[in-house]
């Protein structure tokens, strides 16, 4: 029984390794949780980071907006790098997301299915 309790506890704390790589974006009035340094996050995941080998997928619904990195060729797992429940599908909000994740530093190809 003790082993089972330890196992459950381990899985409930698995985010601890990655929490240090995320923070609330400080340059916006809307709350957006973003990866602060993509390179460090990738290193933590044991993934060699080459920006040209990744594309940015942004998906927004009535409930939330998510930004995820997808590897070209789907050879690596998808990496969530941004999330907000205050962002909607508007051009202004998409600009806010791109600024929050420092898109200019990486210039990934953007994939999105915006409805407006």
Secondary structure by P-SEA (a helix, b strand, c coil): caaaaaaaaaaaaccccccccccccccccbbbbbbccaaaaaaaaccccccccbbbbbbbcccbbbbbbbccccccccccccccccccccaaaaaaaaaaaccccccccccccccc
